[in-house]
Amino acid sequence: MIKLLQNLMSLQELEFADVSNPDADASITKLRQKIPSPILKHYDRLTDQGKKGVALVRHQVCTGCHMRIPIGAIVTLMQDTDIQVCENCGRYLYLDPQTEAPNQQSAEIPAKPIAVPEVAAPKKPARARRKSASKVC
């Protein structure tokens, strides 16, 4: 699945590049042959509207529409079992392989020691002390 998404990302980069290159046209046709037709049709529908067809997911947010992605979709992308589409904008979601999972990042950050203030024992109110002192006498 990740290879399919990498092909889609490469196709998107070539199609949205400003430089018209004859080698790019050959690369585009090769990439289009590697992608299944239903996925390619959905991608073409988005690009015909002027949108990009694939969006990176950073910090559990779609970079296409800036909406939060459900954790179930993130887990599916991390396990590489299926491709996912953003529920809001319809773009294919792609986890950048260079970014790490959130759980791994938090484990690598060194923990800062937390200074815990000492709490003194609560004092009795002044009235209670006066009453107890008068009873003793």
Buried (B, 14 or more C-beta within 10 A) or exposed (E): EEEBBBBBBBBBBBBEEEEEEEEBEEBBEEBBEBBEEEBBEBBEEBBEEEBBBBBBBEEEBBBBBEEEBEEEBBEBBEEEEEBBBBEEBBBBBBBEEEEEEEEEEEEEEEEEEEEEEEEEEEEEEEEEEEEEEEEEE
